[in-house]
Amino acid sequence: MALSTEQALALLLILNSAHLTADCPPLDRVAVSGTAGGRAVLPCSYTPTPGQDVEVRWYAYSDQGDHILLIDSNTPSAPIPVQWSGRVKLSDEVSSGNASLLISELRLEDTLEYTCTVWINGICVTYRNVKLTVQGKHNKHDLQRDSTTATTQKTSPCPTQQGNAAAQRRSYCMKPL
């Protein structure tokens, strides 16, 4: 079966744009801890080369395995999920190789797994998982929120995806078309 020109171009675009986790280096794991109300730096770095197109993405994973995009350096004006709004910030030194994420005003529910990927010219060069553990007591804000949400059904900030958790985790490492 022959492909039309449009089909061949679409296939070529997909093949050139989709980078699965196999394109990333082996997963690097780090543990970080912090105290409720404090701040934590989730480390991520790469070796910069001047003049290259760099994209940094940070994801958080829910207990159900769903991933939530926190920050994409190529879309700095994109809204940050409400749970982290005003509390997460990408390093100001990304062009120097520092792709770390700062989370301030830590909450107990920030105890999650986070993943950093760094793409240079469309190729994944850094693939890091950071397990953040937040210790401490509930603060007044947490107690108010917990009593408010205790009577309502909780929903995920990202759409539920079909498939197993491993497939969902792999999907974050795909480049957008």
N, CA, C and O of each residue as an XYZ file, in Angstrom:
708
protein
N       0.842     -1.170      0.000
C       0.000      0.000      0.000
C       0.892      1.240      0.000
O       1.775      1.378      0.847
N       0.664      2.108     -0.921
C       1.453      3.341     -1.028
C       0.817      4.436     -0.193
O      -0.405      4.528     -0.080
N       1.676      5.265      0.389
C       1.207      6.391      1.184
C       1.108      7.634      0.310
O       1.924      7.846     -0.587
N       0.101      8.445      0.585
C       0.005      9.714     -0.118
C       1.109     10.627      0.419
O       1.721     10.338      1.447
N       1.353     11.713     -0.278
C       2.365     12.669      0.167
C       2.029     13.206      1.543
O       2.905     13.334      2.398
N       0.739     13.525      1.761
C       0.325     14.050      3.063
C       0.536     13.008      4.163
O       0.992     13.344      5.256
N       0.207     11.746      3.878
C       0.383     10.687      4.870
C       1.865     10.474      5.185
O       2.236     10.278      6.342
N       2.703     10.513      4.155
C       4.136     10.320      4.354
C       4.723     11.462      5.171
O       5.545     11.231      6.058
N       4.308     12.692      4.880
C       4.791     13.837      5.645
C       4.309     13.772      7.090
O       5.068     14.074      8.010
N       3.052     13.380      7.296
C       2.521     13.264      8.660
C       3.277     12.189      9.433
O       3.608     12.387     10.602
N       3.553     11.059      8.797
C       4.299      9.986      9.449
C       5.716     10.440      9.790
O       6.215     10.156     10.879
N       6.358     11.138      8.872
C       7.699     11.645      9.117
C       7.704     12.640     10.276
O       8.602     12.611     11.116
N       6.716     13.507     10.321
C       6.602     14.469     11.410
C       6.430     13.758     12.748
O       7.064     14.126     13.737
N       5.581     12.752     12.778
C       5.364     11.990     14.013
C       6.640     11.301     14.441
O       7.011     11.370     15.613
N       7.320     10.642     13.526
C       8.550      9.924     13.864
C       9.650     10.867     14.332
O      10.419     10.521     15.229
N       9.734     12.044     13.741
C      10.761     13.009     14.144
C      10.410     13.736     15.437
O      11.298     14.233     16.130
N       9.113     13.803     15.768
C       8.690     14.572     16.938
C       8.521     13.747     18.193
O       8.710     14.261     19.295
N       8.171     12.479     18.055
C       7.891     11.653     19.230
C       9.174     11.052     19.771
O       9.848     10.276     19.094
N       9.504     11.423     21.006
C      10.688     10.888     21.672
C      10.220     10.163     22.913
O       9.816     10.798     23.887
N      10.268      8.837     22.894
C       9.841      8.047     24.038
C      10.942      7.992     25.075
O      12.061      8.443     24.834
N      10.617      7.432     26.239
C      11.586      7.369     27.319
C      12.829      6.607     26.906
O      13.883      6.793     27.516
N      12.748      5.755     25.895
C      13.931      5.033     25.432
C      14.987      6.010     24.932
O      16.174      5.685     24.928
N      14.571      7.204     24.509
C      15.506      8.218     24.040
C      16.205      8.924     25.195
O      17.215      9.598     24.994
N      15.676      8.773     26.388
C      16.246      9.437     27.555
C      17.338      8.568     28.170
O      17.326      7.347     28.017
N      18.274      9.197     28.858
C      19.274      8.412     29.581
C      18.586      7.628     30.698
O      17.414      7.875     30.981
N      19.277      6.702     31.330
C      18.664      5.949     32.425
C      18.135      6.876     33.510
O      18.708      7.929     33.790
N      17.033      6.460     34.108
C      16.400      7.248     35.164
C      17.342      7.415     36.343
O      17.908      6.444     36.844
N      17.502      8.657     36.781
C      18.320      9.013     37.935
C      17.351      9.333     39.068
O      16.448     10.148     38.883
N      17.514      8.711     40.239
C      16.602      8.927     41.366
C      17.296      9.661     42.517
O      18.442      9.370     42.860
N      16.571     10.617     43.102
C      17.088     11.409     44.213
C      15.963     11.564     45.242
O      14.791     11.641     44.872
N      16.313     11.610     46.520
C      15.338     11.863     47.583
C      15.625     13.220     48.205
O      16.779     13.559     48.468
N      14.567     13.999     48.442
C      14.671     15.315     49.059
C      13.617     15.374     50.157
O      12.520     14.838     50.002
N      13.952     16.025     51.261
C      12.954     16.195     52.314
C      12.860     17.665     52.694
O      13.796     18.441     52.498
N      11.717     18.021     53.238
C      11.491     19.389     53.669
C      10.503     19.409     54.808
O       9.951     18.372     55.177
N      10.275     20.573     55.364
C       9.367     20.751     56.486
C       8.177     21.581     56.042
O       8.331     22.565     55.319
N       6.993     21.183     56.474
C       5.778     21.922     56.133
C       5.973     23.401     56.442
O       6.440     23.766     57.521
N       5.608     24.245     55.479
C       5.767     25.690     55.625
C       7.099     26.196     55.101
O       7.258     27.390     54.849
N       8.059     25.291     54.936
C       9.382     25.670     54.437
C       9.457     25.585     52.921
O       8.450     25.711     52.224
N      10.655     25.371     52.429
C      10.840     25.264     50.983
C      11.808     24.128     50.679
O      12.583     23.701     51.535
N      11.743     23.647     49.430
C      12.629     22.567     48.999
C      13.082     22.844     47.575
O      12.336     23.389     46.761
N      14.309     22.461     47.295
C      14.840     22.558     45.942
C      14.936     21.135     45.401
O      15.634     20.294     45.968
N      14.235     20.874     44.306
C      14.300     19.582     43.657
C      15.380     19.700     42.577
O      15.182     20.405     41.588
N      16.519     19.019     42.754
C      17.660     19.229     41.869
C      17.498     18.567     40.497
O      16.974     17.460     40.372
N      17.959     19.276     39.494
C      17.993     18.761     38.128
C      19.010     19.608     37.368
O      19.005     20.834     37.472
N      19.875     18.953     36.609
C      20.894     19.716     35.877
C      21.237     19.024     34.570
O      20.869     17.872     34.340
N      21.939     19.740     33.734
C      22.417     19.229     32.451
C      23.650     20.021     32.065
O      23.958     21.041     32.681
N      24.347     19.556     31.057
C      25.528     20.269     30.561
C      25.094     21.163     29.401
O      24.720     20.665     28.339
N      25.142     22.478     29.599
C      24.687     23.395     28.552
C      25.712     23.572     27.439
O      26.921     23.450     27.641
N      25.184     23.861     26.273
C      26.003     24.238     25.118
C      25.350     25.477     24.514
O      24.167     25.439     24.174
N      26.087     26.564     24.376
C      25.505     27.811     23.845
C      24.842     27.600     22.482
O      25.329     26.845     21.640
N      23.714     28.291     22.295
C      23.031     28.289     21.012
C      22.092     27.118     20.797
O      21.521     26.996     19.713
N      21.910     26.254     21.780
C      21.013     25.119     21.605
C      19.638     25.435     22.184
O      19.504     26.241     23.105
N      18.623     24.784     21.624
C      17.248     24.941     22.080
C      17.025     24.010     23.268
O      17.036     22.789     23.113
N      16.821     24.587     24.460
C      16.653     23.809     25.690
C      15.208     23.919     26.165
O      14.631     25.006     26.197
N      14.639     22.778     26.531
C      13.301     22.743     27.115
C      13.364     21.905     28.384
O      13.864     20.780     28.374
N      12.850     22.468     29.482
C      12.811     21.775     30.776
C      11.347     21.559     31.133
O      10.530     22.475     31.045
N      11.031     20.331     31.537
C       9.680     20.010     31.994
C       9.759     19.359     33.370
O      10.591     18.485     33.614
N       8.884     19.797     34.257
C       8.736     19.183     35.576
C       7.311     18.646     35.692
O       6.346     19.338     35.369
N       7.194     17.393     36.162
C       5.913     16.731     36.368
C       5.809     16.277     37.814
O       6.817     15.986     38.457
N       4.579     16.219     38.323
C       4.286     15.610     39.616
C       3.401     14.402     39.330
O       2.639     14.402     38.363
N       3.501     13.376     40.169
C       2.701     12.168     39.996
C       1.762     11.995     41.173
O       2.182     12.054     42.328
N       0.481     11.779     40.874
C      -0.498     11.528     41.926
C      -0.312     10.096     42.432
O       0.420      9.305     41.837
N      -0.979      9.781     43.526
C      -0.904      8.425     44.067
C      -1.462      7.398     43.085
O      -1.106      6.222     43.154
N      -2.332      7.831     42.174
C      -2.914      6.940     41.178
C      -1.996      6.762     39.968
O      -2.318      5.985     39.069
N      -0.868      7.458     39.927
C       0.066      7.335     38.814
C      -0.157      8.342     37.701
O       0.588      8.352     36.721
N      -1.179      9.197     37.834
C      -1.414     10.228     36.819
C      -0.314     11.278     36.912
O       0.142     11.612     38.005
N       0.109     11.795     35.763
C       1.127     12.844     35.796
C       0.483     14.204     35.547
O      -0.483     14.338     34.796
N       1.054     15.199     36.202
C       0.555     16.564     36.120
C       1.732     17.442     35.709
O       2.743     17.493     36.410
N       1.610     18.128     34.582
C       2.663     19.031     34.140
C       2.663     20.262     35.042
O       1.667     20.979     35.136
N       3.796     20.493     35.704
C       3.933     21.674     36.560
C       4.481     22.856     35.784
O       3.923     23.953     35.810
N       5.591     22.611     35.089
C       6.277     23.690     34.378
C       6.870     23.146     33.085
O       7.433     22.051     33.055
N       6.735     23.925     32.025
C       7.401     23.658     30.751
C       8.082     24.972     30.375
O       7.411     25.977     30.142
N       9.403     24.962     30.318
C      10.138     26.207     30.075
C       9.827     26.834     28.730
O      10.053     28.030     28.542
N       9.314     26.054     27.791
C       8.963     26.622     26.483
C       7.633     27.353     26.505
O       7.322     28.096     25.575
N       6.844     27.154     27.553
C       5.576     27.872     27.698
C       5.505     28.469     29.104
O       4.690     28.041     29.921
N       6.362     29.463     29.388
C       6.438     30.027     30.739
C       5.155     30.703     31.213
O       4.958     30.861     32.417
N       4.281     31.103     30.298
C       3.051     31.775     30.718
C       1.905     30.788     30.921
O       0.796     31.197     31.266
N       2.157     29.485     30.709
C       1.107     28.479     30.908
C       0.709     28.457     32.383
O       1.554     28.615     33.263
N      -0.583     28.260     32.644
C      -1.018     28.245     34.040
C      -0.444     27.044     34.793
O      -0.343     25.943     34.253
N      -0.075     27.280     36.038
C       0.433     26.226     36.920
C      -0.779     25.638     37.646
O      -1.666     26.390     38.051
N      -0.840     24.318     37.821
C      -1.984     23.724     38.529
C      -2.222     24.410     39.876
O      -1.276     24.792     40.564
N      -3.486     24.559     40.237
C      -3.904     25.318     41.409
C      -3.157     24.904     42.676
O      -2.765     25.762     43.466
N      -2.957     23.605     42.878
C      -2.294     23.121     44.099
C      -0.905     23.737     44.282
O      -0.451     23.911     45.413
N      -0.228     24.068     43.177
C       1.133     24.611     43.248
C       1.220     26.088     42.840
O       2.306     26.669     42.850
N       0.104     26.684     42.487
C       0.107     28.059     41.994
C       0.753     29.005     42.998
O       0.390     29.028     44.174
N       1.712     29.781     42.515
C       2.415     30.741     43.348
C       3.469     30.115     44.254
O       4.114     30.824     45.027
N       3.655     28.797     44.171
C       4.599     28.120     45.064
C       5.725     27.400     44.329
O       6.701     26.998     44.965
N       5.623     27.222     43.005
C       6.694     26.544     42.271
C       7.361     27.509     41.306
O       6.715     28.375     40.715
N       8.672     27.339     41.160
C       9.439     28.231     40.295
C      10.621     27.457     39.730
O      11.325     26.758     40.459
N      10.827     27.587     38.442
C      11.983     27.011     37.779
C      13.190     27.891     38.047
O      13.062     29.113     38.131
N      14.346     27.292     38.179
C      15.582     28.038     38.432
C      15.763     29.158     37.407
O      15.393     29.013     36.241
N      16.332     30.266     37.854
C      16.648     31.375     36.950
C      17.906     31.076     36.138
O      18.279     31.862     35.267
N      18.559     29.955     36.413
C      19.844     29.636     35.783
C      19.741     28.460     34.807
O      20.703     27.712     34.631
N      18.566     28.297     34.167
C      18.383     27.175     33.244
C      19.415     27.218     32.125
O      19.952     26.173     31.755
N      19.703     28.375     31.584
C      20.675     28.461     30.484
C      22.083     28.079     30.927
O      22.942     27.790     30.093
N      22.322     28.077     32.233
C      23.633     27.682     32.772
C      23.683     26.212     33.171
O      24.699     25.747     33.688
N      22.589     25.470     32.934
C      22.563     24.044     33.249
C      21.818     23.689     34.522
O      21.734     22.511     34.871
N      21.268     24.686     35.235
C      20.525     24.421     36.463
C      19.032     24.409     36.134
O      18.435     25.456     35.885
N      18.435     23.216     36.136
C      17.016     23.067     35.818
C      16.203     22.718     37.065
O      15.123     22.136     36.962
N      16.721     23.072     38.236
C      16.078     22.722     39.503
C      14.733     23.433     39.659
O      14.485     24.480     39.062
N      13.875     22.825     40.483
C      12.558     23.368     40.776
C      12.511     23.752     42.248
O      12.893     22.963     43.112
N      12.045     24.959     42.534
C      11.885     25.421     43.912
C      10.409     25.352     44.263
O       9.564     25.898     43.554
N      10.107     24.674     45.367
C       8.734     24.647     45.890
C       8.771     25.342     47.246
O       9.500     24.928     48.147
N       7.979     26.400     47.382
C       7.931     27.135     48.649
C       6.621     26.820     49.369
O       5.720     26.196     48.809
N       6.538     27.265     50.617
C       5.342     27.037     51.436
C       4.905     25.575     51.350
O       3.752     25.272     51.041
N       5.852     24.674     51.631
C       5.592     23.241     51.505
C       4.358     22.812     52.298
O       4.088     23.309     53.391
N       3.628     21.879     51.710
C       2.445     21.287     52.341
C       2.659     19.776     52.413
O       3.435     19.216     51.639
N       1.979     19.134     53.329
C       2.114     17.692     53.456
C       1.739     16.979     52.154
O       2.345     15.964     51.811
N       0.747     17.500     51.428
C       0.322     16.861     50.185
C       1.350     17.042     49.048
O       1.178     16.467     47.973
N       2.396     17.820     49.269
C       3.479     17.928     48.282
C       4.377     16.690     48.313
O       5.252     16.543     47.460
N       4.170     15.793     49.292
C       4.928     14.547     49.363
C       4.490     13.688     48.182
O       3.471     13.001     48.236
N       5.277     13.743     47.123
C       4.982     13.054     45.868
C       6.287     12.737     45.158
O       7.373     13.087     45.622
N       6.153     12.070     44.030
C       7.291     11.887     43.142
C       7.186     12.933     42.047
O       6.102     13.206     41.532
N       8.328     13.517     41.697
C       8.411     14.546     40.671
C       9.444     14.086     39.643
O      10.398     13.388     39.986
N       9.255     14.475     38.401
C      10.203     14.103     37.355
C      10.600     15.327     36.558
O       9.768     16.155     36.189
N      11.896     15.418     36.303
C      12.460     16.479     35.471
C      12.970     15.838     34.187
O      13.661     14.820     34.228
N      12.632     16.429     33.055
C      13.259     16.041     31.790
C      13.814     17.303     31.157
O      13.181     18.359     31.181
N      14.988     17.180     30.599
C      15.612     18.284     29.879
C      15.825     17.813     28.454
O      16.409     16.758     28.207
N      15.339     18.616     27.524
C      15.452     18.326     26.093
C      16.362     19.370     25.464
O      16.177     20.567     25.681
N      17.337     18.927     24.690
C      18.189     19.842     23.937
C      18.026     19.494     22.463
O      18.282     18.368     22.035
N      17.594     20.487     21.708
C      17.335     20.304     20.275
C      16.472     19.066     20.021
O      16.717     18.314     19.077
N      15.455     18.861     20.874
C      14.512     17.761     20.691
C      14.988     16.414     21.194
O      14.301     15.413     20.987
N      16.127     16.349     21.843
C      16.654     15.089     22.353
C      16.683     15.147     23.876
O      17.198     16.102     24.458
N      16.128     14.123     24.516
C      16.088     14.070     25.980
C      17.488     13.767     26.500
O      18.064     12.727     26.177
N      18.041     14.686     27.315
C      19.398     14.508     27.844
C      19.422     14.287     29.356
O      20.422     13.808     29.893
N      18.331     14.631     30.049
C      18.257     14.426     31.497
C      16.896     13.848     31.824
O      15.876     14.305     31.308
N      16.884     12.836     32.688
C      15.671     12.136     33.079
C      15.824     11.816     34.557
O      16.423     10.801     34.913
N      15.285     12.675     35.427
C      15.509     12.548     36.869
C      14.181     12.466     37.621
O      13.246     13.223     37.357
N      14.128     11.528     38.564
C      12.981     11.371     39.447
C      13.396     11.855     40.826
O      14.438     11.450     41.343
N      12.577     12.727     41.427
C      12.856     13.239     42.765
C      11.677     12.883     43.658
O      10.539     13.263     43.382
N      11.957     12.154     44.723
C      10.937     11.822     45.718
C      11.017     12.875     46.813
O      12.006     12.952     47.542
N       9.963     13.690     46.923
C       9.907     14.730     47.948
C       9.071     14.228     49.119
O       7.944     13.764     48.944
N       9.640     14.329     50.309
C       8.928     13.986     51.533
C       8.836     15.243     52.388
O       9.850     15.844     52.743
N       7.605     15.629     52.712
C       7.379     16.808     53.546
C       6.950     16.325     54.927
O       6.018     15.534     55.068
N       7.653     16.821     55.940
C       7.372     16.419     57.315
C       6.851     17.614     58.094
O       7.173     18.760     57.780
N       6.058     17.344     59.096
C       5.560     18.416     59.949
C       4.081     18.289     60.174
O       3.435     17.354     59.700
N       3.551     19.251     60.910
C       2.128     19.264     61.251
C       1.353     19.989     60.185
O       1.890     20.793     59.424
N       0.046     19.675     60.149
C      -0.850     20.437     59.280
C      -0.850     21.885     59.729
O      -0.886     22.166     60.927
N      -0.810     22.806     58.778
C      -0.965     24.211     59.164
C      -2.441     24.596     59.049
O      -3.261     23.785     58.617
N      -2.773     25.795     59.424
C      -4.156     26.259     59.427
C      -4.785     26.115     58.040
O      -5.934     25.686     57.930
N      -4.052     26.465     56.980
C      -4.563     26.372     55.609
C      -4.911     24.925     55.274
O      -5.965     24.668     54.694
N      -4.043     23.971     55.630
C      -4.286     22.562     55.340
C      -5.538     22.071     56.057
O      -6.343     21.348     55.469
N      -5.713     22.459     57.331
C      -6.870     22.010     58.091
C      -8.165     22.561     57.500
O      -9.157     21.835     57.427
N      -8.181     23.834     57.073
C      -9.364     24.406     56.439
C      -9.675     23.677     55.140
O     -10.829     23.336     54.880
N      -8.658     23.438     54.324
C      -8.853     22.772     53.048
C      -9.351     21.356     53.252
O     -10.254     20.910     52.545
N      -8.763     20.627     54.232
C      -9.170     19.249     54.480
C     -10.630     19.176     54.921
O     -11.358     18.288     54.479
N     -11.074     20.099     55.788
C     -12.457     20.053     56.240
C     -13.405     20.445     55.119
O     -14.544     19.978     55.087
N     -12.959     21.290     54.202
C     -13.787     21.684     53.068
C     -13.920     20.546     52.073
O     -15.011     20.304     51.557
N     -12.837     19.847     51.796
C     -12.874     18.801     50.779
C     -13.329     17.457     51.318
O     -13.570     16.534     50.539
N     -13.453     17.322     52.648
C     -13.850     16.040     53.208
C     -15.246     15.650     52.770
O     -15.546     14.460     52.677
N     -16.124     16.635     52.494
C     -17.493     16.323     52.103
C     -17.688     16.351     50.595
O     -18.786     16.065     50.118
N     -16.661     16.684     49.840
C     -16.781     16.717     48.388
C     -15.926     15.629     47.778
O     -14.960     15.165     48.384
N     -16.286     15.232     46.586
C     -15.508     14.207     45.908
C     -14.262     14.854     45.325
O     -14.352     15.892     44.670
N     -13.102     14.253     45.556
C     -11.853     14.794     45.035
C     -11.719     14.427     43.558
O     -12.084     13.329     43.136
N     -11.188     15.370     42.787
C     -10.960     15.116     41.375
C      -9.508     15.383     41.048
O      -8.839     16.167     41.722
N      -9.030     14.730     40.016
C      -7.650     14.900     39.589
C      -7.541     16.141     38.726
O      -8.435     16.394     37.919
N      -6.461     16.941     38.865
C      -6.302     18.137     38.046
C      -5.983     17.827     36.596
O      -5.984     18.735     35.765
N      -5.708     16.562     36.265
C      -5.477     16.208     34.870
C      -6.420     15.083     34.506
O      -6.848     14.338     35.388
N      -6.760     14.934     33.227
C      -7.715     13.908     32.834
C      -7.185     12.511     33.108
O      -5.988     12.249     32.992
N      -8.102     11.617     33.475
C      -7.722     10.228     33.705
C      -7.334      9.606     32.372
O      -8.012      9.801     31.363
N      -6.252      8.866     32.377
C      -5.788      8.232     31.156
C      -6.047      6.743     31.230
O      -6.021      6.158     32.313
N      -6.298      6.124     30.085
C      -6.485      4.687     30.014
C      -5.135      4.011     30.053
O      -4.132      4.619     29.680
N      -5.085      2.775     30.495
C      -3.831      2.022     30.463
C      -3.223      1.904     31.833
O      -3.738      2.449     32.810
N      -2.128      1.189     31.896
C      -1.494      0.947     33.188
C      -0.625      2.131     33.611
O      -0.318      3.018     32.815
N      -0.244      2.116     34.871
C       0.528      3.234     35.428
C       1.867      3.400     34.736
O       2.323      4.528     34.548
N       2.515      2.293     34.346
C       3.812      2.401     33.679
C       3.669      3.118     32.346
O       4.507      3.948     31.994
N       2.623      2.807     31.608
C       2.408      3.478     30.316
C       2.125      4.952     30.526
O       2.574      5.791     29.746
N       1.371      5.277     31.595
C       1.079      6.676     31.865
C       2.356      7.422     32.208
O       2.536      8.556     31.764
N       3.254      6.816     32.989
C       4.500      7.474     33.349
C       5.386      7.670     32.129
O       6.078      8.683     32.032
N       5.378      6.721     31.194
C       6.203      6.863     30.002
C       5.713      7.986     29.115
O       6.515      8.616     28.426
N       4.398      8.258     29.113
C       3.836      9.211     28.162
C       4.328     10.635     28.376
O       4.278     11.438     27.445
N       4.804     10.976     29.576
C       5.245     12.342     29.816
C       6.510     12.671     29.026
O       6.804     13.844     28.796
N       7.245     11.670     28.615
C       8.527     11.912     27.964
C       8.372     12.054     26.462
O       9.371     12.035     25.742
N       7.150     12.195     25.966
C       6.941     12.376     24.539
C       6.963     13.858     24.211
O       6.378     14.669     24.930
N       7.621     14.204     23.150
C       7.645     15.581     22.685
C       6.301     15.901     22.055
O       5.738     15.047     21.371
N       5.766     17.098     22.259
C       4.513     17.469     21.610
C       4.723     17.627     20.109
O       5.813     17.959     19.643
N       3.655     17.381     19.371
C       3.736     17.544     17.907
C       3.650     18.996     17.529
O       3.700     19.331     16.345
